[in-house]
Amino acid sequence: MKIELAKKETVHFVGIGGIGMSGLSLIMKRKGFKVQGSDISNNKNVERLRKEKIKIFLGHSKKNLKDATIVVISSAIKKNNPELIEAKKKRIQIITRGKMLASIVSLLKNIVVVGSHGKTTTTSLITSIFQETNFDPTIINGGVINSIKNTAKLGKSDWSILEADESDGSFVHILPTYSIITNIDREHMDFYKSIDDLKKYFLDFIKKTPPFGKSFICIDDKINSELVKTIKNKNFYTYGESAKSNFIIKNIKQFKSYSEYDISVSLPNKKPLYIKKIKIPLIGVHNIRNSVGALGVALSVGIPIQKIKKGLKNFQGVQRRFNKIFIYNGIDFYDDYAHHPTEIKMVLEGINKVYKNHDKVCIFQPHRISRLKDLKKEFTYAFKYANTVVLCPIFTAGEKIKLNFSYESFAKEIIKNSKVKLFMIENHIELAKFLKNNMYGKKIVVGMGAGSISNWMRDLPKLML
């Protein structure tokens, strides 16, 4: 169902403080729509929206819907939410974030980034490349892009660059002009139920690519490489270290502050192209792959190679993606959003490549009981590139389900399968005490998780005095 929005409508976002919801609401406000929203508590996204004169209600209440004519919800909103109940009672049109996003960008040429991991970084890298051109795209991202200091930006051109959320399958409603599929992993199985179901959604999305567009698929990823064999419409290019790729990554070199590589480009009916010494201020092969997806799209839309290389080299990063936040006793402390076993492993592997003589200390806060239950075994093997793991209590994100195994047994399995030292702490005060007593010598520390761990990491300097 496609919706048409008149600008006299009042659009109410339930959970407007979420990273995806806040970005979409910001774009709609700047496009001239009357926008408001509610959330259970204050956060940085809410503060950014307040500065844009968007009306925010703290707490969910049916009173908040007094003027609303359309209600936007995300997959995080529970069925017993009082605003959702009131919207149904008053027969106010209810639409998911994914469908609303699809409607807003339907009249724009777009570059859509999807996948289980790396979406935010890839979207941000494309943005950085576009900033070297005369294009002025609309941007909707899943993280704060440092160069624009926001998650979203309304552009003046007819281009949009957006990260699409796969957690509830709503990304299939977007009609992509160009798209990037970074990878497909076992995630959000409360929605998809099976890997085959998950693959079908991505396949349906790829099939939507028009003849004048293109999909870019990373075939270093196992499920992606299986998927491309089933696509009858060959309207896609592949990228990765695989020799079968259209964009082959070669001669990788990694340093503490940047990575460098070459690309061999082989496209049908075009002369082979070899691009040397591409630099990105990121570490890890996963980030190199992300940048190649961005490069492939940029090359296809006609951006000159020199501008692409400059955009990648000048990339200013994304908040919560391996950001250095402080130094203590000569030890660097980083913050990262990694909350899935694959993400944890890739980040730690990248760190291990360039900090070979350092002890790697990973402070990990599991996010959601359901994710930990579903991926317990994978989590226990995810820390092989670390030396020490500091295990925090689970950030439940409101889930009230049973874990069905003891947290202590989970910790023991991490020690056994990842071959690390492990310490369990109960709260951020205990974390600060542990670090104050043990942080000396050649170490690097990274906090990981999608919950409150980022705030814990940022509070450490004052707690470790």
C-alpha positions as CSV (number, residue, x, y, z in Angstrom):
1,M,0.0,0.0,0.0
2,K,1.4,3.3,-1.0
3,I,0.3,6.3,1.0
4,E,0.0,9.9,-0.1
5,L,0.7,12.5,2.5
6,A,-0.9,15.9,2.5
7,K,1.1,18.5,4.3
8,K,-1.8,19.4,6.6
9,E,-1.4,16.0,8.3
10,T,0.2,15.7,11.7
11,V,2.6,12.8,11.8
12,H,3.2,11.3,15.2
13,F,6.3,9.0,15.7
14,V,6.0,6.5,18.5
15,G,9.5,6.0,19.8
16,I,10.9,9.0,18.0
17,G,14.2,8.8,19.9
18,G,15.2,5.7,18.0
19,I,18.1,6.2,15.5
20,G,16.0,5.3,12.4
21,M,12.8,7.1,13.6
22,S,14.6,10.3,14.5
23,G,16.3,10.5,11.1
24,L,13.0,10.0,9.2
25,S,11.1,12.4,11.3
26,L,13.8,15.1,10.8
27,I,13.6,14.7,7.0
28,M,9.8,14.9,7.0
29,K,9.9,18.0,9.2
30,R,12.4,19.7,6.8
31,K,10.2,18.7,3.9
32,G,7.4,20.7,5.4
33,F,5.3,18.1,7.3
34,K,4.0,18.8,10.8
35,V,5.9,16.2,12.9
36,Q,5.7,15.3,16.6
37,G,6.7,12.2,18.6
38,S,7.1,10.5,21.9
39,D,9.7,8.4,23.7
40,I,10.1,6.9,27.1
41,S,13.2,9.0,27.9
42,N,15.5,11.8,26.8
43,N,18.5,11.0,24.6
44,K,20.9,12.6,22.1
45,N,18.5,12.0,19.2
46,V,15.6,13.6,21.1
47,E,17.7,16.6,21.9
48,R,18.7,17.0,18.2
49,L,15.0,16.9,17.2
50,R,14.1,19.5,19.8
51,K,16.6,21.9,18.2
52,E,14.7,21.4,15.0
53,K,11.5,22.6,16.8
54,I,9.9,19.1,16.7
55,K,7.4,18.6,19.5
56,I,8.5,15.8,21.8
57,F,6.4,14.0,24.5
58,L,8.3,12.2,27.2
59,G,6.4,9.0,28.1
60,H,3.8,7.2,26.0
61,S,0.2,8.3,26.6
62,K,-3.0,8.3,24.6
63,K,-3.2,12.1,25.2
64,N,-0.2,12.5,22.9
65,L,-2.3,11.6,19.9
66,K,-4.8,14.5,20.3
67,D,-3.8,16.2,17.1
68,A,-2.3,13.2,15.2
69,T,-3.7,12.1,11.9
70,I,-1.0,9.5,11.0
71,V,1.0,7.4,13.5
72,V,4.4,5.9,12.6
73,I,5.7,2.9,14.5
74,S,8.9,0.9,14.4
75,S,9.3,-2.8,15.1
76,A,10.4,-2.0,18.6
77,I,6.9,-0.8,19.6
78,K,5.0,-3.4,21.5
79,K,1.3,-4.2,20.9
80,N,0.3,-3.0,24.4
81,N,1.8,0.5,23.8
82,P,-1.0,2.9,24.9
83,E,-0.5,5.2,21.9
84,L,-0.8,2.2,19.4
85,I,-3.9,1.1,21.2
86,E,-5.4,4.6,21.1
87,A,-4.5,5.0,17.4
88,K,-6.4,1.8,16.6
89,K,-9.3,2.9,18.7
90,K,-9.5,6.3,17.0
91,R,-8.9,4.6,13.6
92,I,-5.8,6.8,12.9
93,Q,-3.8,5.5,10.0
94,I,-0.8,3.5,11.4
95,I,2.2,2.9,9.2
96,T,5.6,1.2,9.8
97,R,8.8,3.2,9.6
98,G,9.9,1.1,6.6
99,K,6.7,1.9,4.6
100,M,6.9,5.6,5.5
101,L,10.5,5.7,4.4
102,A,9.6,4.0,1.1
103,S,6.9,6.6,0.5
104,I,9.2,9.6,1.2
105,V,12.0,8.5,-1.0
106,S,9.8,7.0,-3.8
107,L,10.2,10.1,-6.0
108,L,14.0,10.3,-5.6
109,K,16.8,8.5,-7.3
110,N,18.3,6.5,-4.4
111,I,21.2,4.4,-3.1
112,V,19.9,2.0,-0.5
113,V,22.2,0.1,1.8
114,V,21.0,-3.1,3.3
115,G,22.5,-6.1,5.1
116,S,23.0,-7.6,8.6
117,H,26.3,-5.7,9.4
118,G,28.1,-2.6,8.1
119,K,25.1,-0.7,6.8
120,T,25.8,2.5,8.7
121,T,29.4,2.7,7.9
122,T,28.8,2.0,4.2
123,T,26.0,4.6,4.0
124,S,28.4,7.1,5.6
125,L,31.2,6.3,3.2
126,I,28.9,7.0,0.2
127,T,27.9,10.3,1.8
128,S,31.6,11.2,2.2
129,I,32.2,10.5,-1.5
130,F,29.1,12.6,-2.5
131,Q,30.4,15.5,-0.5
132,E,33.3,15.8,-2.9
133,T,30.8,16.4,-5.8
134,N,28.1,18.9,-6.7
135,F,25.4,16.4,-5.7
136,D,23.5,17.4,-2.6
137,P,21.7,14.2,-1.6
138,T,19.1,13.6,1.1
139,I,20.6,11.3,3.7
140,I,19.0,9.0,6.2
141,N,21.5,7.0,8.2
142,G,21.5,4.6,11.2
143,G,24.2,6.5,13.1
144,V,25.5,10.0,13.5
145,I,27.7,10.9,10.6
146,N,30.5,13.1,12.0
147,S,30.8,15.3,8.9
148,I,27.1,16.4,9.1
149,K,26.8,15.9,12.9
150,N,23.5,14.2,12.4
151,T,21.7,11.0,11.3
152,A,19.9,12.7,8.5
153,K,20.1,15.7,6.1
154,L,17.7,17.1,3.6
155,G,19.4,17.7,0.3
156,K,18.5,19.9,-2.7
157,S,19.1,17.3,-5.4
158,D,16.8,14.5,-6.5
159,W,19.2,11.9,-5.0
160,S,18.9,10.1,-1.6
161,I,21.3,7.9,0.3
162,L,19.7,5.8,2.9
163,E,20.3,2.9,5.3
164,A,17.3,0.5,5.3
165,D,16.5,-1.5,8.4
166,E,16.1,-5.3,7.9
167,S,15.0,-6.1,11.5
168,D,11.3,-6.3,10.5
169,G,11.5,-7.0,6.8
170,S,10.2,-3.5,5.9
171,F,13.2,-2.7,3.7
172,V,11.5,-4.7,0.9
173,H,9.0,-1.8,0.5
174,I,11.7,0.5,-0.8
175,L,12.2,0.6,-4.6
176,P,16.0,0.9,-5.0
177,T,17.7,2.6,-7.9
178,Y,21.1,1.4,-6.7
179,S,21.6,-0.8,-3.7
180,I,24.4,-2.4,-1.7
181,I,24.0,-5.7,0.1
182,T,26.8,-5.9,2.6
183,N,26.1,-9.4,4.0
184,I,23.3,-11.6,5.3
185,D,23.6,-13.2,8.8
186,R,21.5,-14.9,11.4
187,E,20.0,-11.9,13.1
188,H,16.4,-10.8,14.0
189,M,15.2,-14.4,13.9
190,D,12.2,-13.5,16.1
191,F,10.8,-12.0,12.8
192,Y,12.3,-14.2,10.1
193,K,12.0,-17.6,11.8
194,S,14.4,-19.3,9.3
195,I,17.5,-18.5,7.2
196,D,15.5,-19.4,4.1
197,D,12.9,-16.8,5.0
198,L,15.6,-14.2,5.6
199,K,17.2,-15.0,2.2
200,K,13.9,-14.7,0.5
201,Y,13.4,-11.1,1.7
202,F,16.8,-10.1,0.4
203,L,16.2,-11.8,-2.9
204,D,12.8,-10.0,-3.2
205,F,14.6,-6.7,-2.5
206,I,17.3,-7.3,-5.2
207,K,14.6,-8.2,-7.8
208,K,13.1,-4.7,-7.4
209,T,16.3,-3.1,-8.9
210,P,15.2,-1.4,-12.2
211,P,17.0,-2.0,-15.5
212,F,18.7,1.4,-15.3
213,G,19.9,0.7,-11.7
214,K,22.2,-1.8,-10.2
215,S,22.7,-3.9,-7.0
216,F,26.2,-4.3,-5.5
217,I,26.6,-7.6,-3.6
218,C,29.6,-8.6,-1.4
219,I,30.3,-12.2,-2.3
220,D,32.9,-12.7,0.4
221,D,29.8,-13.3,2.5
222,K,28.8,-17.0,2.3
223,I,25.0,-16.4,2.1
224,N,25.4,-13.5,-0.4
225,S,27.5,-15.8,-2.6
226,E,24.8,-18.5,-2.5
227,L,22.1,-15.9,-3.2
228,V,23.7,-14.5,-6.4
229,K,23.6,-18.0,-8.0
230,T,19.8,-17.9,-7.7
231,I,19.3,-14.4,-9.2
232,K,18.0,-14.8,-12.8
233,N,18.1,-11.1,-13.6
234,K,21.8,-10.4,-13.8
235,N,21.3,-6.8,-13.0
236,F,24.0,-6.7,-10.3
237,Y,27.8,-6.4,-9.7
238,T,29.8,-8.2,-7.1
239,Y,32.7,-7.1,-4.9
240,G,35.1,-8.6,-2.4
241,E,38.4,-10.4,-2.1
242,S,37.0,-13.2,-4.2
243,A,38.6,-13.6,-7.6
244,K,35.0,-14.0,-9.0
245,S,34.1,-10.4,-8.0
246,N,33.6,-7.6,-10.5
247,F,35.4,-5.4,-8.0
248,I,38.3,-7.4,-6.6
249,I,40.1,-6.2,-3.5
250,K,43.9,-6.6,-3.8
251,N,47.1,-5.7,-1.9
252,I,45.6,-4.9,1.5
253,K,47.8,-3.0,3.9
254,Q,46.6,-2.1,7.4
255,F,48.0,0.4,9.8
256,K,46.7,1.9,13.1
257,S,45.1,4.9,11.6
258,Y,44.2,3.8,8.1
259,S,44.0,0.9,5.6
260,E,45.2,0.9,2.0
261,Y,44.3,-1.4,-1.0
262,D,44.0,-1.7,-4.7
263,I,40.9,-2.6,-6.8
264,S,40.7,-4.5,-10.0
265,V,37.5,-3.7,-11.9
266,S,36.1,-6.0,-14.5
267,L,32.6,-5.2,-15.9
268,P,30.8,-6.6,-18.9
269,N,31.5,-4.7,-22.2
270,K,33.9,-2.3,-20.5
271,K,37.6,-2.0,-20.4
272,P,39.3,-3.5,-17.3
273,L,40.3,-0.9,-14.7
274,Y,42.9,-1.0,-12.0
275,I,42.7,1.5,-9.2
276,K,45.8,1.8,-6.9
277,K,46.4,3.0,-3.4
278,I,42.8,3.7,-2.1
279,K,43.0,4.9,1.5
280,I,40.4,4.8,4.2
281,P,40.9,6.0,7.8
282,L,39.4,2.8,9.1
283,I,40.9,-0.6,10.1
284,G,39.6,-4.1,9.4
285,V,38.9,-6.0,6.2
286,H,35.1,-5.6,6.9
287,N,35.5,-1.8,6.5
288,I,37.6,-2.2,3.4
289,R,34.7,-4.2,1.9
290,N,32.2,-1.5,3.0
291,S,34.3,1.1,1.2
292,V,34.5,-1.0,-2.0
293,G,30.7,-1.2,-2.1
294,A,30.6,2.6,-1.8
295,L,33.2,3.0,-4.5
296,G,31.3,0.7,-6.8
297,V,28.1,2.7,-6.6
298,A,30.0,6.0,-6.9
299,L,31.8,4.8,-10.0
300,S,28.5,3.6,-11.6
301,V,26.8,6.9,-11.1
302,G,29.6,8.7,-12.8
303,I,31.7,10.2,-10.0
304,P,35.4,10.5,-11.1
305,I,37.9,8.2,-9.5
306,Q,39.9,11.0,-8.0
307,K,36.9,12.4,-6.2
308,I,36.0,8.9,-5.0
309,K,39.4,8.4,-3.6
310,K,39.4,11.8,-1.9
311,G,36.0,11.2,-0.4
312,L,37.1,7.9,1.1
313,K,40.4,9.3,2.3
314,N,38.6,12.3,4.0
315,F,36.0,10.1,5.7
316,Q,35.3,11.5,9.2
317,G,33.7,8.5,10.7
318,V,30.5,7.6,12.4
319,Q,29.7,7.8,16.1
320,R,29.9,4.4,17.9
321,R,32.0,2.7,15.2
322,F,35.4,2.1,16.8
323,N,35.7,5.7,18.1
324,K,38.6,6.6,20.4
325,I,37.1,8.2,23.4
326,F,40.0,8.8,25.9
327,I,43.4,7.7,27.0
328,Y,44.2,6.3,30.5
329,N,47.7,5.4,31.7
330,G,48.8,5.6,28.0
331,I,46.1,3.1,27.0
332,D,43.6,3.9,24.3
333,F,39.9,3.3,25.1
334,Y,37.5,2.8,22.2
335,D,33.7,2.6,21.9
336,D,32.0,0.3,19.3
337,Y,28.4,-0.7,18.5
338,A,29.3,-4.4,17.8
339,H,26.6,-6.5,19.4
340,H,26.4,-9.6,17.1
341,P,29.1,-12.4,17.2
342,T,30.1,-11.6,13.6
343,E,30.6,-7.9,14.3
344,I,32.5,-8.6,17.5
345,K,34.8,-11.0,15.7
346,M,35.5,-8.7,12.7
347,V,36.2,-5.7,14.9
348,L,38.6,-7.6,17.2
349,E,40.3,-9.2,14.1
350,G,40.9,-5.8,12.7
351,I,42.4,-4.5,16.0
352,N,44.6,-7.6,16.2
353,K,46.1,-6.9,12.8
354,V,47.4,-3.5,13.8
355,Y,47.9,-3.8,17.5
356,K,49.9,-7.1,17.4
357,N,52.0,-6.5,20.5
358,H,49.1,-5.2,22.7
359,D,46.8,-7.1,25.0
360,K,43.2,-6.7,23.6
361,V,40.7,-6.0,26.4
362,C,37.0,-6.3,25.3
363,I,34.3,-4.9,27.6
364,F,31.1,-6.6,26.3
365,Q,27.5,-5.9,27.2
366,P,25.1,-8.4,25.6
367,H,22.1,-6.7,24.0
368,R,18.7,-8.5,24.3
369,I,18.0,-11.8,26.0
370,S,16.5,-13.2,22.7
371,R,19.7,-12.5,20.7
372,L,21.9,-14.1,23.4
373,K,19.7,-17.2,23.5
374,D,19.6,-17.6,19.7
375,L,23.4,-17.0,19.2
376,K,24.8,-18.3,22.5
377,K,27.3,-20.7,20.8
378,E,28.4,-18.1,18.3
379,F,29.0,-15.6,21.0
380,T,31.3,-18.0,22.9
381,Y,33.7,-18.2,19.9
382,A,33.5,-14.5,19.0
383,F,36.3,-13.2,21.3
384,K,39.2,-15.3,19.9
385,Y,41.2,-12.2,18.9
386,A,40.9,-10.7,22.4
387,N,43.1,-11.5,25.4
388,T,40.7,-10.4,28.2
389,V,36.9,-10.1,28.2
390,V,35.0,-8.1,30.8
391,L,31.4,-9.4,30.8
392,C,28.7,-7.0,31.8
393,P,25.1,-7.8,32.7
394,I,22.7,-8.2,29.8
395,F,21.0,-5.1,28.5
396,T,17.5,-6.5,28.2
397,A,16.0,-3.7,26.1
398,G,12.7,-4.3,27.9
399,E,12.6,-8.1,27.1
400,K,11.1,-10.1,30.0
401,I,11.9,-13.6,28.7
402,K,14.0,-16.3,30.4
403,L,17.5,-17.0,29.4
404,N,17.2,-20.7,30.1
405,F,20.9,-21.1,31.0
406,S,23.0,-19.6,33.7
407,Y,25.0,-16.5,32.9
408,E,28.0,-18.0,34.7
409,S,28.0,-21.1,32.4
410,F,27.9,-18.7,29.4
411,A,31.0,-17.0,30.8
412,K,32.8,-20.3,31.3
413,E,32.1,-21.2,27.7
414,I,33.6,-18.0,26.4
415,I,36.8,-18.8,28.4
416,K,36.9,-22.3,26.9
417,N,36.0,-21.5,23.3
418,S,37.6,-18.1,22.8
419,K,40.6,-18.9,25.1
420,V,40.5,-15.7,27.0
421,K,40.7,-14.4,30.6
422,L,37.2,-13.3,31.7
423,F,36.0,-11.1,34.5
424,M,32.3,-10.5,35.3
425,I,31.1,-7.2,36.7
426,E,27.7,-6.1,38.0
427,N,27.6,-2.4,37.1
428,H,29.6,0.6,35.8
429,I,31.1,1.3,39.2
430,E,32.6,-2.2,39.4
431,L,33.8,-1.7,35.8
432,A,35.6,1.5,36.7
433,K,37.3,-0.2,39.8
434,F,38.4,-3.2,37.7
435,L,39.9,-1.0,35.0
436,K,41.6,1.4,37.4
437,N,43.4,-1.5,39.1
438,N,44.3,-3.4,36.0
439,M,45.0,-1.0,33.2
440,Y,48.7,-0.7,32.8
441,G,51.3,-1.8,30.2
442,K,50.7,-2.3,26.4
443,K,46.9,-2.7,26.1
444,I,44.0,-1.5,24.0
445,V,40.4,-1.4,25.4
446,V,37.2,-1.5,23.4
447,G,33.7,-1.4,24.8
448,M,31.1,-3.3,22.7
449,G,27.3,-3.4,22.7
450,A,24.1,-1.7,21.6
451,G,22.8,-0.9,25.0
452,S,24.1,1.4,27.8
453,I,27.7,0.4,27.4
454,S,28.6,3.5,25.4
455,N,27.5,5.7,28.3
456,W,29.4,3.5,30.7
457,M,32.6,3.9,28.6
458,R,32.2,7.7,28.4
459,D,31.7,7.9,32.2
460,L,34.9,6.0,33.0
461,P,37.4,8.9,33.1
462,K,35.6,10.6,36.0
463,L,35.0,7.3,37.8
464,M,38.6,6.2,37.4
465,L,40.1,9.3,39.1
